[in-house]
Structure formats: C-alpha cells, structure tokens
C-alpha cells in the first residue's frame, strides 16, 4: 500500500501507471483497430467501409455522452454535421449510381443516343 506521507513516491507510481496505460494504447488499442479496418476492405465495398468510418464519429460522441455524461454543445454538433453530413450524402448518391459508373461520370461507350440495328 502506498502511503500518502511520501508524495514523491506516489507521484512516481502515478507516472509509471500513466506510462503503462500509454504503452497499452500505443501497442494494442491503436494498431489492432486500424488493422481490422484495413482487413475489412477485403470483405466490404469501399462505400460501406466509408459509411462506417463516418459513423465512428457519431458512435464516439454518443458513447462519450453515455459513459462520461458529457453533452456536446451546439457548435460541436454543427461542426460534426458539416464534416459527416456531406460524406454520408455522397456515399448515398454513389450507391445509387449505375453499376460500373462513378458518381458524376458517364458510362464508357454510351452517349445516351439509342442505337438501332439494321435488319
């Protein structure tokens, strides 16, 4: 047990604990999610992964509110909508484009004119 009569020793233990927690974050909690995210590209489309990446911000803010009891102010919510909103809209529109066509591009070899076959 650490005695409070020795504040220098208490500060040393706190520093060691903080260093251990930082090492854990640096070696486990950062690279593992990044590796899983990169690996997910093999199984999901880029559109799906992009939407999930955008939703991570929403999930993080929601969990912060639930776990820590912090509620974001209006400026934070507005900033989040400015960042996440256009990405979500673009992902939605990219999903509605015809297959083989990127958003804003025409299919190759098609001019929109109808072709008539000569019999």
VENFENVEN-V542158 format. One record per pair of residues at least 6 apart in sequence whose ideal C-beta (glycine too) atoms are under 7 Angstrom apart, sorted by the first residue. I is the first residue (numbers start at 1). J is the second residue. D is the distance in whole Angstrom. If there is no record, write none. Layout:
I&J&D  I&J&D
//
This chain:
2&9&7  2&10&6  2&13&6  4&10&7  40&49&6  41&49&6  47&91&6  47&94&6  47&95&6  50&87&7  50&91&5  51&88&7  51&91&5  54&84&5  54&87&5  54&88&6  57&80&6  57&84&6  58&84&7  61&72&6  61&80&7  64&70&5  65&71&6  90&103&7  93&103&6  94&103&5  97&103&5  98&107&7  100&107&6  101&107&5
//
